[in-house]
């Protein structure tokens, strides 16, 4: 222990860290120009903090101390205020990560449809844990919460673009193609780009790639029923099957009227553990 440090149990008090290094002059000048454009969109400059964090993330692939100091400088905030925001939102990476952020939805519906099995298989296939990056720097794997695409479950996202109705094998092919540099086309949405480019778009700058603006996606039919009804359009007679209202509550219902009560096997993600209704022959 140095003369400048004092030990108190497991806590060591030492010299405070040095201020974050600045960007090279040409980089700072370029970022200041971009930052001024972003800030001009808001009546209160501090409201620009979220897109500015995406801007500095597009420079280095994650939000560094230098990036947070830059945001504090141009917005007149303290680094503590910037750090509080950067550490709150999971879209801001705090350490180097891959060119492609592969997120596997493990929320309820995706999980039971095979998301948990896909995530486990990718961990083994890539040799990384949650939030870790492959040695080649190509892929960062993480499990994520709801992607609002339940009617396409199980869903993966790569740099926030959708890859729907996945299986273990399709997910493995996807990450293999990403690492090999092969063209990968999302199920819906804009063409795929690397994480730095994605961060710049999220900062509010136009995507200049041909066809990226025109490309679009859509929710599934079940997601659009409510919108159609709100517009006065006729929707389907039912979204799910009736729940047998004639059956008294005290009597057990032996058949499942809705897939939401007992999902049928509809994904090859986990063929050894299909989810289906229990029948008398299944009970021991």
N, C-alpha and C positions, 0 to 999 in steps of 0.2 A: 504494500500500500504506500502510495506516495505521500509526501509531506503535506500535500494539499487536500488529502482525503481523510475522512473520519468515518469509522464503521459504527453503526448502531444496529446491532442485530444483523438482519439480512440486507439492510439498506445502506448503501454507500453514498456519501455526499462528496462530490468532487467539483472540479472546475466546470462551470456551465459550458455547454457546447458553443463553439465559435459560430458567428453569424453565417447563414447560408451563403455560399459563393454566388456571385451574379452570373447571369448569362453572358456569353461573349457579346461584345458591342453590336455586331451585326445582327445577332439573334434577338437581342433586346429591342433594337430599333424596329425590327420586323414585327415582333410581338406587340410592341407599343402601338403600332399602326393598326393592327388587328383589334387590339383591346379598345382603342378609341372608337372604332366602328361599333363594337358590341355595346359599349357603355352609352353611346348616343341613342340607343333604342329604349333607354329606361329613364323615367323622370328622376329616379333616385339612383345614383351610381352604384350603391351597394347591392342593388337588385341584380346587378350583372355578375355577381360572384359565381353563381352556378355555371353559366356558359364560359366564364373565364377559366374556371378550373378544368373544363373540358379542353379549352384552348391550350393551356400549358401541358395537359396530358397528351395532346396531339404532338407535342414537341419531343417528349422523351418516352412516351409510352406508359408513363405513370406520373402521379403527382409527387414531385420532389420537394424538398425544403426550398430549393431555389424557386420553383414554380409558385409555392405558397407565398414566399416573400415578394415575388413579382406582383401577385394578386393584391397583397396588402398594400404595396407601394402605389399602384395605380388607382386603387379604390379608397385610399386613406383609411384603411382598417389596420387593426393590430394582427400580428401573426397568430395570436391566440384565437381571434375571431375566425380567421380563415381556416385554421386547423380544426376548429370545432365543426365546421361544415364539411371539410374534406374527409374527416374521419367518420362522419355520420352516414353518408351515402355510399352504398357499396359499389356504385358505378365508377367511383374514383379509386384507382389502384394506388396503393401506398408503396409498392415495391415493383421491381421489373417483372413484366409478365409477357405472355406470348403474343405473337402476331394475331392469333385467333383465340378468342375467349369462348370456349365451348361450355355452355351452361345446360345442364340436364335438369328439367323440372322434376322435383320430387315432392310436390304438393299432392294433396289427397288423390285426385282422380288420376293424374299422370302416374303417381306411385303405384296404384293398384292395377293400372293398365300396363305396367312394365317399366316405369321410370326408375324405380329403385334397382331393378335388375340391370338396366342399361348403365346406370351410374357405377354400380359395382363392377360390371364387365369392363367399362372403360378405364376404371382405376387400375385393374389388373393388366389390361391390354397396353396402356400407356406407361405403366410403372410409376404413377404419381398419385398423390393424395388430393384431397379437396383444396383448391386454391393453389396448387402447385403447377409448375411448368415443365414441360419435357426438356430434355437436355439440349435439343436442337433449337430451343427458343420459339418453336412454332405454335404449340398448343398449351393453353392454360385451362385446366379442367375445374369445374365447380358445380355444386348442386345449387339450384336457385329455386325461389318460391314461384308462385303462380305466374304464368305468362299470359293469362287471360285468353287461352286458346284450348279450353277443355274439350271442345268438340273435335279436336285434332290429336287428342292424347294417344300415346305419350309424345311430348314435344321436346326438341332440343333447340337452342338458339346459338348461333355463331355470330359474334359481334352484333347481337341484337336482331339478327335476321332469322326468320322461322324455318325450321326443318320439322315437318309434321309427320305424324303416324310412323314413328321410328320403331325399329327393332334392335336387338343387340347387334345383329350382323350389319344392318344398314348404318348404325352408329359407328361401328368399327371401320367400315369402308369410308365413311365421312372423314373421320380423323386421319386415316391413312392418306386419303387424297389431299387433305390440307397440308400434311407434312411433306408430301411428295411434290407439292406445287401444282397439282392438277386443278383444272377448273371445277369449281363447285357452285352449283346453282341452287339458291334457296327455294323452298316450296312456294313462298309468297314474298313479296316485297322487292326491294332494290337488289341489284347484283352485289355480290359479296366483295368487300374490300378489307384491308388490314385494320388493326385496331387503332392505329394512329389516324388513319383517314376517317374512320368512324367517329373518333373523338372530335375531329375538326367539324364534321357535319353536325354533331350534337352541339357544338359551340355556336351554331347558327350560320355557318358559311355554306354557300351553294355547293351541291355535289356536281362537279363538272363532268363526270363520266357520261359518255353517250348512253342514253336510254335509262339512266338511273332515276330521273324524275318521273318519267312516264310509267316506269314499272310500279306495280301496285299489288296489293293483296286484299283478301276479303275474309270476313268471318265466315264460319260455316252456317249451314241452313238453320240449325237450332238457335244460333246466336242472333239471327236476323228476324226471328218470328216476332219478337216484341216490337221491333222497329216497324215492321209491316203493319202490325195491328195499330200502332200509334198513328200511322199515316192513313188509316182507314181502309187498308187493303185486307183482303180476306186471307187469313192464315190457314194452316192445316186444322182439321177438326180437333186433333189432339197432338200434343208434343210427346207425351208419354201415355201409356195405356191406362185405362181406368183402374182405380184402386179397390174395386169391388165394394161399393158403399153398402151393399145389402148384407155384408158379413158383419155380425155384431162384433164390437171391439173386444169382448171377452173371449171370443173364439179365435184360435190361431189361424192365420192365413197360411195355407200350405203351398200356394203358388205365388210366384213373384210377378206382379203386374208390370213392373218397370225395371229397366236395366239399371236404374240408379239404386234399386233395392239390392240387386244381386247381379253385378256385371257378368256378362257372358265372356268366354275366352274370345277376344277379338284382336289380340296382338301376339306375335310370336316371340315377344321379349322374354317371357318366362314360361316356356312350354311345360316345365315340370311342376309348376304351381298355378294352373289355370284357376281363375276366379269364376265360379258358377253357382247356381242354386243347389242347395243340398237336397238330395232325394233320399227316399227311404233306404235305398241300396247303399248309400254312402255312409249311413250312420252305423256306428259300431255298437 
